[in-house]
Amino acid sequence: MALESLMESIAADIADATKTLFETMILMDLKYDDAVLVDDTQIRTDVIGMVSFTGRYHGVIALFCSKKFALKIASTMLMTELTEFTNEVKDAIGEVSNMIAGNVKTKLAAQHGDMHLSIPMVIAGEGLSVTAVNNHSAVGDTTLSCFSKDPWLMTPFISNNEMFNIGLLLRESTK
Amino acid sequence: MPKVLIIDDSAVMRKMIQRIIQQSGFLIDEFVEAGDGKEGLEKAASSNIDLILCDWNMPNMTGIDFVKALRGSGLKSNIPVVMITTESSETRIEEAKNSGANGYLTKPFTPDQLKTKLGNYLLVK
């Protein structure tokens, strides 16, 4: 399967997995739109929750959201009002990223062989941007640089009037 | 009343599971928590645990290695273990069963799914 088609298929799995998660465990309403390719200069966020994966294909699935929305998710999961961006909030975002990636992994592994997920990583700041090292430019107050030649396939979501995105980077592993 | 040991490297997930169990009306004496399989073995050995809920992917010792170690431990080897994990392939489920897990629930799950699964091991008020 061509990489682009596979990415679109995975993006559909990401949308399904996220919808299932929000309906079953997080109990927040959710709408989403079609995934689009975005280059790294277009990504600006406060919080990134990411899981990388390896196997026949390798890449990253990442949740990009505001601190406000991260607090909302964590508060809903714990059924308590959280107002400070503590390790508990980062744990919640990591777990959300993990459950979405885990769901995608199962579907991908069924078709393309075993896959392995990393432990989730959560990065939090304000106005973080994701930019290629060889095209470094400061966007926002804090700049997180990571090397990515490829564009992200980004699925936009809305929940409780807040937008967030889940992005996918994918490459076929060399044999 | 039963003591339930919850093993998951996410403190948020441990709290969520506790909350759902309490809201489901199950009679529970105490929840005990562990952040990985190694800590889980220590807690299982030192407390009178009646049911273990265990994640798969954890640092230090995975859930599957925990189950194997528990079943090979002798004294506490018969405590029921339900795995609660994002690993949802048939291969993993089979591996868990063959290693000695009694039940399996994949994340994400609904409160009703957890209630149904644990209804085999816990009583409702």
Interface residues (C-beta under 8 A of the other chain):
Chain A: T20 L21 T24 M25 A74 M77 L78 M79 E88 D91 A92 G94 E95 N98 M99 A101 G102 N103 K105 T106 A109 A110 L117 I119
Chain B: D9 S10 A11 V12 M13 K15 M16 R19 N57 P59 T85 T86 E87 S88 S89 K107 P108 F109 T110 Q113
